Amino acid sequence: MLLSAGEAKNLGPSSGPNRLRDLCTFCTISLDQEEVYRTKVYEKSVSPFYGEDFYFEIPRPFQCLSFYVYAKSMFQIRDLPVGKVAIRKEDLCKYCGKENWFQLQPVDPHSEVQGKVHLEMKLNELITENGSICQQLVVQIIACQGLPLISGQNCDPYATVTLVGPARVELWNNGNLAQDVFLGETRVSVKILRNDNVHRAWYLLQPKGNGTKSKPDDLGSLRLKVTYTEDNVLPSAFYTALRNLMLKSLDVKPISASAAHVLGDICRESVGYEALLPVVRLLLHHNRLLPFLTSVAALELENTQEANTIFRGNSLATRCIDDMIKIVGKSYLTVTLKPVLNEIFESNKTCEIDPVKLKEGDNVEVNKENLQGYVQKVFTSVTQSSSSCPPLMCDVFRSLRQLASKRFPADPHVQYSAVSSFIFLRFFAVAVLSPHTFQLRSHHPDPEISRTLTLISKTIQSLGSWGSLSKNKLVRQLLVICVLKEPTFEKFSTRYNKTEYFYIFKIPVLVSVVTIWIFFPKVHKRAQGRKRIGKKNFKKRWLRVTNQELSYHKQKGKEALCVIPVKNILGVEKLEESAFNRKNMFQVIHSEKPLYVQAGNCVETNSWIEVLSQVSRCNPGRLSTFHPSAYVGGSWLCCKELNENTPGCKPCTATVLANIQLDIDCDRETERIFSFFSSNRSRLQKMEDACAGMSVYLGQQEECSAFTIQDPKETFRTIKELGEVLDDLQAQHDSKGALTDEPGTM
């Protein structure tokens, strides 16, 4: 389900003197009575703008989706309920995908009910002692389902039965030391009972008195947008055709003619690019996401005219990359930001530097020091987090840098701004601003901490925006205070442009320095035939790798003796012990002679091989075979071939995605893709007609402007194939009958 909590208007009872002008408010989202999300707390306003989106899976059946508005007060122990909006599950379809204003209803403890009760009732005839006949009502409560949690615990229910008019069964929670809590009631007419017949049925619990109330005061209204879908997943075999069609998207030329791109095109007006999330997850599961992202990014760059606008808009490419980062980067954020965020929340130091917002008694100089310390810690955590960055993110960023440099060769900074637009603006800055969204904190922070996070986030965003550093006065002040501690922005800007400070945006993949032994083969021809390799051929050196180069040094921190560009690495493999009678050796195969390295132990060896393999995995021309031993004495020790340029005799080790362990249900993701195609079938038909028109009239027609059609014939072919696959899958759905009442997607 996708929820958007927009804004509220005129909160509080109209009869109150000041309504809620003196209170801060927030909104919670609940499935039945279980809170699942809440917004941040907003400053004193009767018409707060929440502006927050929530996307989540629903893991269980539910009856009602509710939104509660609460007011916080310094003098109240508990938050004060202002009002609520409750939408029953069966009514969600009425509001799906549209923004609606809902009137807030009062929050009455006796109306907050959920669940159902299974009753067995029987009416017996009895003969009394004086011989008269009377009736006896026997009620048995067989079971209850879906009852709410009370204070986070399973409830301890008991029931009362009342015979007044219709028979009434009430359920209560035994509060032990606390007051008992009303759980709901159900009313059953005794007219349905017949003598000696057993009546057994499930009844939904209802509010006390069936919810009959007098007209409430005007409590205000809440603007919401709800998108709810249920997935009716068929057996896996039914999805093979559609799944294969999506997976071969990266092989279609041009990429705009692929099934994945067509889906994004036709759904753009209805749900934006939300339809691309299951595509990203499906391609990620099958290890085919990187080439697809590279292709859609290249397509966007073709239409980008200025370097300072690169990847700044909401497009198919930026949305796919954004989804990828959020999927694979969760653990990365946890390692990088969570310790610093915990410190910020626990220490709760005031960091306000805006004179207008300073409170009485605040010391702006102390606040500057607090803010500077926090920003430096966040910034240091980010710039030193390279070893934790998931390989897929590194691969995508490397690809973006190469594409950007090729598109704007005259701009030396564009390769970094292409990356910073994602890693800073859409990732770290957003996570700092809303840590709860990335499960870094359980709830929104209070207003003061939220303000601190906002200031830190603005600084991080600004460092990721190379072209907009001087546009905002507050941002200029933040940069001066927090980053380089210069007295004026002009001095900061000069230093920022003239130094290599900006080159933190290179996002180094892995940087490590250890002591190793490096073998130096003689370069003179007469040395090639040596039959014995002595100790003099091995030197103790410091080896260092970044995402750009591999280098070794005589001493730590000294000038490099040799630099091998990462782009020149063709393979990294283990070396047989028999090659030099040494353990823990590996070889770096590059455009010149191999570099043979002996690490300190087996763990270190594997670490170096993994590091070097990951940073070079996207290099063009990587070898498919290698020699597991050395070329010594005029032949390869492994295969005895005499020619030094003979191709390898053993297949290279496959470099696989690391650090990504995701539970992706491919059938469900494909079903979601099918649902998006089905709900936008009319748009798919319009795109097909547009392709046909372009083929006939040999030009761009007016109706084609809504779609990206580079090759009308290839796009037409894809759409026709999609139509056949969708028709077959729809027939399977029709044969399976109506949707079942299973947990859906919210």
N, C-alpha and C positions, 0 to 999 in steps of 0.2 A: 504494500500500500504506500502511496505517495501522499503526504499531507503537507499543506501549506497553511501555517497560521499567519494570516495577514495583519490585521489590525483590529482594534476595538474602538467603539464610540460610546461616549456618554456613560461611562461605567458608574455603577452605584445607584441606590434608590433615589428617585427624583424628589422625594420628600426631604432628604437630608440637606442641611444648610450648605455644606461644601462638597457634597458628593464624595469623591475619592481624591480630591486634589492634594491632600496631605499624605497620601499613602503611595507606596510603590507597588506595582502589580506584576504578576507573571501568569502564564497559562500552562496547564498540564494536559496531557493526552492519556486517556485510560481506555483499556479494553475491559468492558464491564466495570468492575471496581478496582482493577489493577492498573496502577500508573506505569506507563512505559516511557514517557518522555515529558520533559518540561522545558519551557523557554527560559531565557535569562530574565532577571528582574529588571523592570524598566522604571526610570525615574518618575517622580510624581506627575501624573497626567491622567486625565479622565478619558483620553483618547490615545492610548499608546500604540505605536507601530511595532509589531513583533517581527514580521518579515522573516520567518524561519521555516525551512523545509525539512521534512523528516521522511525517510524511506526505510521501511522495515518489513521483515517477513512476519507473518502471523503464525506462531507455532501451535495454535490450539483453536478449537471451535470457540466462537464468541457470539454474544447476543446483541451487544450494544457498543458503539464507539462514542466516547464522551470527551468533551473539552470543558475544563473547569478554569475559571478565572479566580485567582486569589489575590488578596491584598496583604502586604507585609507591613507590620508596624513595630516600632521600637518598643512599644509598651505592651505588646501582646505576646504571650508565650507561643500561641499557635497562629498559623496563617488564617486570615479571615476569608471564608468563601464569599465571593461576590455573586456568582451565578454560573450556570452551566449550559452547554448545548449537548443534547444526547440524540444520536441517530441510530436507529435500530438497523441491524445488518440487512434486513430485506429492503430497507429504504435507501441504502447507499447508492443504488443504481440511479436514483432520481437526481442525485447531485454529482455524479461521477464526472470528473474532468472539467467542472465549471466552478467559477467563483460565486459564492452565495453569502448573503448576509443573514445571520441567524440571531433571533432574539434570545437573550439570556433568560433562563428560567431559574427560579429560586432553588437553592440546595437544601433539601429537607432530608434529615437522616432517615425518616420513614419512607422516603421515596427512592432511596439508593438501594435497589434490590437487583439480584441476578440469580440465575439458577432455576432448577425445576425439581419437583417432588413427585415421587411415584406413590400413588394412593390405592388402597384396596378398601372398598366400603361395602357393607352389607346391612340390609334392613331385616331384622328378625321379628317374628310375632311371639309374644310371651303371654302366658296365663298367670295372672297374679294370684295371691292367696285367697282373695275373695271371689275368684272365678272370672274376673273381667279380663279382656284381651288388650294388651298394649304392645307398642312397638319399641324395639331396641336397635339403636344405631351402633354398629361396630366399625371402627376406623382403624386401619393398620397402615403405618407409614413404612413402606418397603425399602425405599432408598431415596437419596437426594444426589443431584449432580450439579456441578458448576457453581457451588456456593462460594462466596468471596473469602479472601484472606482477611483476617482480623489482626491488625498490628503486625502484619507480615507472617502470621501463623495460620495454620488450618483452624477453621472455627470448630467449636464444640457445641453443636446445635441440640436444641430440644424443641418440642412442639406442644402447642395448646390447641384444643378443639372446642369450638363454640357453636351452639345450635341456636342461632337467632336469625330468622328468615332463612336464607341459604346457610347450609353448614359451612363454617369457616375454619380453616386450618392455618394457624400461625406458626412460623418458625422463628426461634430466638437463639442467639448465641449466649451460652453460659459464660458470663464474664468473671466468674469466681470473685476476686476481690474488687473488680471494676463493675461498672453498670452493665447490665445485659443489653445486647444490641439486637434491634429488630432486623431480621433477615428477609422478610417477605411473607405474603399470605396468598392463599388461593381460596376462592369461593365456589362451592358446588351446590347446585340445586338438588334438594332431596326428591324432586319429582322424577329424576332419572332412575331412582332406586325402586326396585320391585322386591316383594317379599321373597326371601330365600335365594335371590339372585345376587351373584357377586359382581360388583362393578370395579374394574381395575383400569387405571389410566395414568399418564404423565400429565402434570399441570405446571405451566410456567408460573413462577412466583411473581406476584404483583405488588405495587406499593400499597401502603396502608390505606384502607378506604377506597381502593381502586384508583388512587391518585386524584380524587375529586378535590379541587381547591378553588378558592375564590380567585378573582383576577388579581395577579400579582402587580407590584409596583414595576415601573419601567427600570430595569437593571442595566440597560445598555444592550449593545449588539456586538457580534463578533463576525469578522469576514474570514471565511474558510474556503479552501479548495481541496477536495478529496478525490483521489483516483484509486479505485479499488478493483482488483482483478482476482479471479479464482482460476487456478490452473488444474485442468482435467487432463492428467498425464496418461497417455496411452502406453502400451508395451513398446519397448525400445525399437523393435524392428520397424514400426510404422514411421519412425522419424529418420530413417536412414537416408532417404532421397533428399529431404530438405537439409539435413545436417551436412551431407556431402556437398550440396550446392553452396552452402555458406562457407564451408572450409576451403573450397577452391576459389573463393573470392580473390585471394591474393595472387592467383595465377592469371586472372582475367586482365587483359590489356585493352583499353585503359581501365584503371581501377574504378572509374565512375560507372562503368558498365557492369560491375560485379553485383551479386545479389545483396551483399552487405551494404554497399553504398546506395543501392536502390532503396533498401529499407529505410536508411536514414533520410533519404530525399523525400519519400512519400509520407513519412511520419513527422516531418519537421513542423508543419503547421498545427497538427493536432496535439502531440505530446512533446514537441521539441525534439531533443536527441535522446530522450529516455529509452527509446527502442534499441539504442546501440549497446546498452549495458549487457543484455544477454549475449549479444554478438561478441563483445570483448571477452566475456567469461568463457564462451565456447572456444574461441580461438586460443585463449590462454591455456585452457585445459589440453588442447591438442598441440601446444607449442608452435602455433602458427601466427601469433599475434604480432611479433616484431616486424616481419615483412609487410604485413597489412598496414601497421601504423606508419611505416616508412613511406609506403605508397600514397596514403591519404595525406600525409604531411607534405610530400612532394607536390601533390596536386594543389594544395592550398597555397604553397609558395609560388606556384606559377601565376596565381592571381593576386599576389601581394606586391604592391608597387613601391612601398617605402619600407626601409629596414626598421624604422622605429615603431611600426605597427605589426611586426612579425608575431604571430600567434597570440594576439591580444584579444581577439573577438571570440564569440561563442560559435564555433563551427563544428562540423563533423569531426575534423581531425583533432581539435583541441578537446572536444568532449571525450573522444575515445582515449586519448592520452591521459586525460584527467581521471577517467574511470580506472585505467590501468594503474596509475600511481596510487589511488586510494585503495585498490584491492591488494596490491603486492607490497605497499609501503607501510602497512599498519605496524608491524613489528619494528620497522625502521624508526617510526615516530616514537614508539615506546622506549626504545633504547636511547634515542637522541634527546627527546624533549621531556619525557615524564619526570626524570629526577629534578630538572630545573623547575618545571611547573609545580611539582610538589613543594619545593622550597618556597616558591612565590606564594602559594596558597597558605602554607603554614606560618611563614614569617609575617605576611600581610603588612608590608611597609608601604607607607603613603608615597606615591610617585608623581602626584599632580604637579605640572609645571605651567599650566595655563593660568595666568593671573586672574582671569574671570572666574575660574572654577576652584580657586584656592579657598579652603575653609579657614575660619578664624583660628589662629594659633599655628597654622602650617608654616614651616620654614622652607622656602623654595630651594635654598641651597642644599639642605638635607635631602629634599625630594629629588633634586637633580642627581645627587650621589647615589640614592637608592635606585633610581631608574637606570643610571649608567651601569651600575653593578649588575642589575638584572639583564640588561641588553647584552652586555659583554658575555655573561654566562650563556645566554641563549645562542649568541652568535658564535662563541667558541665551540659550543656543543655541535652546532650545525657544521662548521668548517672542519671539525675534527672527526666527523662521523663517516668519513669515506669508506672505512672498512666494513661498515654496517649497511651500506647502500645495496639494495637487492640488485643482482646482476642484470635483470631485465630492465630496470630503470636506467642503469648505466649504459646498456646497449642502445636503448631508445634515445637517451641524451646524446650519445656519441653520433648516432645517425642524424639527429636534428642539427647538430653542429656542422656536420659535413654538408648537409643539404643547404643550410643557411649560408655557409661560406661560398658554396657554388652559386647560389642565387644572387648574392650581393658581394662579389669578390673585392670590391673597393672599400668595404666597411670592415675594419679589423675586429670590431667589437660585436658584430651581429651574431657570430657563432655562440657568444656567451649570453647575449640577451635572449636568444632563442631558447636556451635552457633555463635561464633565470625566470622567464615568464611562467614556467611550470613549477620548478623546484622551490622558488621563493613565493611568488604571488599566489599560486594555486595550492601549495602544499604546506610549507612551514608556516607562512603567515596566517593561513586559515586555521591551522591546527593550534597555533598560539592563541588566536582570537576566540575559537570555539573548541576547547579541548574535549568537551563532552561528546562532540560529534564523532571524534576519533577514539572514543573510549579511553582517553587519557585521564579523565575525571568523571565521576559518576553523575554530577549535576552541574548546572550553571554556577558560576561564581557570584558572590555578592557584588553590588554595584562598584565598590571601591576597587576590588581585585579585577573586576571586568574592565575598569578604566585603565588599570596598569597593563593588562593584557592588550588593550587597544593601542596604547602608546608603543609597546614593544612590537606589536604586529605592524604598525605603520612604519616603523624603522626598518623592519625586515622587508616589507613591501618596497620601500623606497630603494633599498640596496639592490633590489631585483629589477628596478625600472631605470635603466641607464639614461633614457631620454627625458626623464621628468623629475630630476633631483631638485631643481630650484623652483618648482611651480607652487609649492604649498609652504606658507610661512611656518606652520607648526612642524612640518616634516623637516624643513631646513634647521629649525631649532633642535629637533630630536637628533639629527645627524651630527650636528656640532657638539651636542652634549654627550651623546652616547657612544659614538664610534671613534672619532679621532681626537676629540677633546680640543679642537681648535677654537680660538676666541670668536671667529666670525665665519660665516658660511663661505665667504669668498676664499679665505685661506684654506678652508676644508675642500672646496671644489677644486682649487688649484692642485692641492696635494693628491686628491682623489684621482684626478686625470693624469697626473705625471708619474705616479708610482704604480707598482704592480698590485696595489690593494684590490683592484677590480678583478684580478685574476683568480680570486677565490671562486669565481663563477665557473671555472673550468671543471668543478666538481670532480676532484681526483677520485678514482675508483678505489684504489688501495695504495697505501704508502707504508712501506716497511723497511727497516734496516736491520740486518743481522750479519754476524760474522760467518763467512763461508770460504771455501777454497775454490779457486777458479783455475782451470787448466788453460795454459797459453800454448797452443801449438806453434812450432816454428813456421815462419812465413816463407823462408827461402826454399827453393825447390830441392836442394840437396838434403834438407831436413825431412822431407816428406817420406823418405825411405827408411827413417830410423827404425830400428827393430826394438828399441827399448825406450820406454818413457821414464824419465827420472823425476826426482822430487823437485828439481829446478823448474819443471814445467808447471808446477802448481804454486800459486801465490795466495796468501791470505788477504782477502779484500772485503770491503763493505759493499753489499749489493742493495740497490734501491730501485723501487718500481713505482711509477705513478701511472695515470691513465694515458700519459703521452710518451714516456720513455723508460727504458731500463738502463741503468748506469751502474758502474762499479768504481770505487774510490779507494785510494791507499789508506786513508783514515776517514773517520766519520766527520762530516762537515767540510772536508777538503774538496778541491776541484775534481771533477770526474775524469778518470783515466780513459774511459770509453763510454760512449752513449749509443744505445741501439734504439731507434724509434720503435714504439710499440706497433706502429702500422707495418713495420717490416718483418714482424715475427710471423713465421709460417707454421710453427708447431712447437709444443712443449711436451716432452715425453721423458719417461724414466730411461736411465742408461744401465745396461747390464753390468753387474759387478765385475765380470770377467774382462771388461774393456780396459780398465786400468787397475784392476785388483783393489778396488775401493768401493765401500758401501755408500748408500744414501746419495747416489749421484743422479742428476738429471741433465737434460740437454735443451738448450734454447736454439731452435733451428730458425735461422733468419736468412736474409738475402745474401749474406757472406758466409764465412765458415761457421759451423756450429759452436756455441759457447757451452762448454762442459762445466758443470757446477757440482760441488760436493757440499751438502748441507750438514748440519750438526747431528741430526738424528732423523729417523724415519718420519716422525710427525712433521718436522720442519720441511722435509723434502716434499711431502704431500701438500703442505700449505703453500709452498712456492709454486708447485705445479698448478694448483687450483687457482692461485692468484694470477699467474701469468696466462693461464688458459682463458680465464674470464675476461681479462682486459684485452686480449687479442682475438677473441672468438669471432668477431665480425670482420676481421681483416680479409680483404680479397686475396685469393690465391693461396689460402691455407691448404696444407698438404693433406692428402688422403692416406698416404703411406709414409713410413719412416724406417730408418735403420736403428734397431735397438742397441747396437754396439758402435764402435768407432772405426774410422778408416786409418789403419796403422800398417806399416810395412808394405804399402802398395796394394792393399786389398781391404775390403770390409770384413771385419772379424765375424760378423753375423751370417752373411750369405756367401762370403768368399769371392764376391764380384770384384774384378780388378779396376773397373772404371769408377772413379770417385763420384761421377755424376749419375750413376745408375739409380733409378727410382727406388724408394724404400721397399723392403721385403716384408713389412708388417703393417697392418692397418693402424692408422692413428686412433687414439682414444677419443671417443665422442665427447664433446663438451656439452653438457646438459644444463638446463636451468637449475640454479641452486637457490636455496633459501625461500622457495615458494612451496608451501604445503597447504593446498586449498581443497576444500570439499565442494566440488562443483558437480552438480547433477546435470549432465549433458542433455538428458531427455527433457527435463523440466525447462532448461534454458531454450531448447529447440521449440518446445511447446509455447513458450512466451514469444519467441520470434514468430511462430505461426499466428498467435493471437494478434500481434501488431500488424502483420500482413493482412489478416482477415478483416480487422476493423478499419483498415485503410485501403480496401480493395478498389473503391471507386477512384482513389488517387492513383493507384497502380494502373488502372485502365486509362486514366488521362495521360499518364506518362507513356504508356504504350501507343496511344493515339498521337502523342507529340512526336515520338520516334518515327512513326509511319509518315506523318506530315513532313518531317525534315527530310526523309528519304525520297519522298515524291517531289517536293518543291526545292530540294537541294539548298536548303538555307534555314536559318533560325526563324521560327515562327513565334508569334506573340504568346501562344499558349505554352511554349517551351521554356519561357523565362523562369518558371517556378521550379524547374528541375536542372540538374547538371547533366547534360547530354553532350559528350564529346564525340562519341561514335554511335550514331543512331542505329545502325544495323546490329552492332554487337549488343547494345542495350536492349533492342527489341528482342533479340534472340534470348537474352537472359530473362526478360519479363515473360515471354511465352513459356519458357521452361519452368519459371516460378508458378505460373498459372496452372500448369498441369499438376505440379507437385502439390500445390495448395488445394486443388479440387480433390485429389485423391485422399489427402489427409482429412479434409472436411467430411468426405464420405465415411471415413472410419469413425470420426466423431459422431456423425449422425447415427451410425449403426450401434454405437454404444449407449445412446439414449441421453437423457438430460444430465446436467452436472450434478454431482453429489455434494452433500453438505460437508465439505472438508475445509480445513484451515486454508485460507487464501493468502494472498500477498498484499501487504499494505505499505 
